[in-house]
């Protein structure tokens, strides 16, 4: 029996409309809705990848055959608890995710159910009451001194790894940004570079700080003739954390929390101690709100005074005057990763 398109829906009861719309999409499972949603999504590759991870986690928890109209708020709560205890895909679902990742995962699941609402398959989102706003976790914020990175560079297997670490620690680049920079954007004579990103903005202007300059000069010297990219070993989406863990261990250090993110956060914290937030956020490509959150997370006040002392040693009291990088950067966070 074929079902003709609805006419004058306003004259039909809401329950009848819902029944007819369900009949037009029989057996629509959560897995099917998620697949359709992702297939039609106009987002960037990274966004699609994260939506795919969210869809896989829902299938892992509830199976492929659970119809989307059978989800309720209890299922959403069970999903959150499962993510906290067993939702880590990288660890083969034998460990949980950090709360920030749990919230992001829930935030990416909500649109699947919103799409079902728009198609009148369900009338409410079972995940509506689940918190999905991403918040920083100050307990995972670690200030990574420059001499830790120099120790890692001495144990790095190649020049690509040295410039990846230097980009993250001394330019505050995101992990994927460390692997997509081009030599044509590096203006060493004028100490400025254009930073390409898959985030917004796609291109930003950033100073070449003294600590980074020496690494860029060395990378330029060892770069293959005609090289387009500053590093050529990895693609932007490659997982580099396993090798990074090995490098950190060879350097006699213990892997710190969120290794790449904390390199960027350390640089941002240093710069915010010495430069206006509007300049720092334009260089690093994030919003003032994110920068303010970094400082709010530093509720113990450990980072900022130490960073001011460090920046005065490195750059001098005058904001525009740079000195050479100090040979040893103190553990200004009051924490040590050295074995």
Secondary structure, DSSP 8 states (H G I E B T S, - for coil): --------GGGS-HHHHHHHHHHHTTT-BHHHHHHHHHHT----HHHHHHHHHHHHHHHHHH-S--BGGG--HHHHHHHHHHHHHH--TTTTTSS---HHHHHHHHHHHHHHHHHHHHTTS-SS-TTTTS-------GGG-----HHHHHHHHHH-SSHHHHHHHHHHHHS---TGGGGS-BGGGEETTTTEEEEE-SSSSSEEEEE--HHHHHHHHHHHHHS-TT--BS--S--TT---HHHHHHHHHHTTB---SSHHHHHHHHHHHHHHTTS-HHHHHHHHT--HHHHHHHHHH-TT-HHHHHHHHHHHHHH-SSTT------S----TTS---B-
